[in-house]
Amino acid sequence: MATAEHDYIWLVSDREYSDFILRLKFQAFRDSPGNSGVQIRSRYDDTAGWLDGPQVDINPPDPWRTGMIWDETRGVQRWLWPAVPKGQWVKPEMANPMLKFFYADDTPAWNDLEITARGTKLKAVTAL
């Protein structure tokens, strides 16, 4: 396995999944400097040390981005939802108006996220 030149950590499975609904809870910290997310239908490149594929964003510094879908694939790297042209960035007014985001010191402290994958279609719901 190649040594990657980044500070990402990925939890991956060798198992492949067909269509699914993933429901999860997560916590976020106010002082978190970066983003996180859930990669879906992605492939790890051992040589490059990179995970190519879409990511449902969880972004504590800009919580309005949570639930948006970014394509992490090298050479693509653009927003899939909301769909904006490559090279453009999402804006707070594009956020899901139903988004509820809590930090670990809030009550409640847990966030709900539901990701549906059907074929090539992905959907993320943050207010359950």
Number of C-alpha atoms within 10 A of each C-alpha: 8 10 10 12 9 8 5 10 7 12 6 11 8 7 5 7 10 8 12 12 13 11 13 11 11 13 17 22 15 13 9 11 10 10 15 17 17 16 21 18 15 18 16 14 12 12 10 12 15 21 19 20 18 23 24 26 20 25 21 22 15 12 20 22 22 24 27 25 25 21 20 18 16 11 8 13 15 22 21 17 18 18 15 12 11 11 9 10 11 17 10 11 8 13 17 17 10 10 16 14 21 19 18 14 12 13 8 11 15 17 19 16 20 17 19 16 17 12 10 7 8 20 15 20 18 19 15 11
